[in-house]
Amino acid sequence: MKAIAIETHDLSLVYGAKPAVKSLNLTVKTGEIFGLLGHNGAGKTTTVSLLTTLLTPTSGTASVLGHDIVKQSRAVQQSIGYLPENVQFYDNMTLYENLEYFGKLSGLKNPRKRIAEVLELLDFTGHDNERLATFSKGMRQRVGIAQAILHKPKLLFLDEPTSGLDPQGVKSLRDLILKLNKELGITIFMNTHLLSEVTQTCTSIGILRSGVLIYQNSLADTLKRFAGNGSLEDIYLQIDTTTER
Ligand SMILES: Nc1ncnc2c1ncn2[C@@H]1O[C@H](COP(=O)(O)OP(=O)(O)OP(=O)(O)O)[C@@H](O)[C@H]1O
């Protein structure tokens, strides 16, 4: 049986008086590529912010790679990588300088060696002395993944990683996500509303609606269970409209 990477129990977050995540009970096993789906404002980013310890829950608990997100937040931070939706870099610095900066922030002892490994892994060899100002959005997202994996995390959180990319950028990022999962064994937790991405990348999915997890299952079981109901888009709409509000 696979170990559990993420487990939440009645995890909730209220912004002022507004509940954004409501009693979330979610399990993600190690080795999965988990896709968290939902409309804009469903609570996906808030969920990732809780699991990455950027936000403290109003109530409930969660463990990430066996560490409690509140009591052991430092251990969580050390074992995960995170690509936020709008990752910021120093455009006037080169790719190498940006990665060196992030490597130092995450306490890397030998950044030079690790940066060279990551540049090769991400097919960036030869670009290390180019300024980030010259990079396309797709390349910048890959730099975002490079900074997120510098410290060799076992679990990677990606917030809408392919949003705003052209088809070539989407494909390149999708291939990279699959490579990180298959070759390096990194568990991936990905927020998305691109259903086409989910079918080509994820092994399991969850659907959030107004802060409530209304569905969680493997992608294979979902497609089997709703066989004959059309594309994943049709299935998503069916789950969304037939689940009690
Ligand atoms: N800092 C904040 N203060 C108050 N309300 C917030 C804050 N951040 C998010 N919200 C609200 O919480 C709800 C969930 O937002 P969240 O960003 O988690 O959703 P999302 O599913 O990630 O949406 P999107 O796909 O648009 O990024 C939304 O109604 C949003 O307006």
The ligand as an SDF file (V2000), in Angstrom:
LIG
                    3D

 31 33  0  0  0  0  0  0  0  0999 V2000
   -6.7090   37.4260    1.3020 N   0  0  0  0  0  0  0  0  0  0  0  0
   -8.0260   37.2410    1.1540 C   0  0  0  0  0  0  0  0  0  0  0  0
   -8.9190   37.9390    1.8780 N   0  0  0  0  0  0  0  0  0  0  0  0
  -10.2380   37.7580    1.7510 C   0  0  0  0  0  0  0  0  0  0  0  0
  -10.8010   36.8590    0.9070 N   0  0  0  0  0  0  0  0  0  0  0  0
   -9.9620   36.1370    0.1430 C   0  0  0  0  0  0  0  0  0  0  0  0
   -8.5260   36.2810    0.2260 C   0  0  0  0  0  0  0  0  0  0  0  0
   -7.9550   35.4130   -0.6560 N   0  0  0  0  0  0  0  0  0  0  0  0
   -8.9670   34.7540   -1.2540 C   0  0  0  0  0  0  0  0  0  0  0  0
  -10.1650   35.1820   -0.7850 N   0  0  0  0  0  0  0  0  0  0  0  0
  -11.4890   34.6670   -1.1710 C   0  0  0  0  0  0  0  0  0  0  0  0
  -11.5370   33.2940   -0.8020 O   0  0  0  0  0  0  0  0  0  0  0  0
  -12.2030   32.5300   -1.8120 C   0  0  0  0  0  0  0  0  0  0  0  0
  -11.2610   31.4430   -2.3140 C   0  0  0  0  0  0  0  0  0  0  0  0
  -10.1910   32.0660   -3.0320 O   0  0  0  0  0  0  0  0  0  0  0  0
   -8.9990   31.2420   -3.6980 P   0  0  0  0  0  0  0  0  0  0  0  0
   -8.0450   32.2420   -4.2510 O   0  0  0  0  0  0  0  0  0  0  0  0
   -8.5040   30.2580   -2.7310 O   0  0  0  0  0  0  0  0  0  0  0  0
   -9.7710   30.4910   -4.8760 O   0  0  0  0  0  0  0  0  0  0  0  0
   -9.1870   29.7610   -6.1850 P   0  0  0  0  0  0  0  0  0  0  0  0
  -10.0080   28.5220   -6.3540 O   0  0  0  0  0  0  0  0  0  0  0  0
   -7.7390   29.6030   -6.0490 O   0  0  0  0  0  0  0  0  0  0  0  0
   -9.5300   30.7950   -7.3290 O   0  0  0  0  0  0  0  0  0  0  0  0
   -8.6980   31.1550   -8.6920 P   0  0  0  0  0  0  0  0  0  0  0  0
   -8.8800   29.9960   -9.6120 O   0  0  0  0  0  0  0  0  0  0  0  0
   -9.4160   32.3950   -9.1550 O   0  0  0  0  0  0  0  0  0  0  0  0
   -7.2720   31.4160   -8.2940 O   0  0  0  0  0  0  0  0  0  0  0  0
  -12.6170   33.5110   -2.8990 C   0  0  0  0  0  0  0  0  0  0  0  0
  -13.9680   33.8810   -2.6550 O   0  0  0  0  0  0  0  0  0  0  0  0
  -11.6940   34.7040   -2.6820 C   0  0  0  0  0  0  0  0  0  0  0  0
  -12.3220   35.9040   -3.0660 O   0  0  0  0  0  0  0  0  0  0  0  0
  1  2  1  0
  2  3  1  0
  2  7  2  0
  3  4  2  0
  4  5  1  0
  5  6  2  0
  6  7  1  0
  6 10  1  0
  7  8  1  0
  8  9  2  0
  9 10  1  0
 10 11  1  0
 11 12  1  0
 11 30  1  0
 12 13  1  0
 13 14  1  0
 13 28  1  0
 14 15  1  0
 15 16  1  0
 16 17  2  0
 16 18  1  0
 16 19  1  0
 19 20  1  0
 20 21  2  0
 20 22  1  0
 20 23  1  0
 23 24  1  0
 24 25  2  0
 24 26  1  0
 24 27  1  0
 28 29  1  0
 28 30  1  0
 30 31  1  0
M  END
$$$$
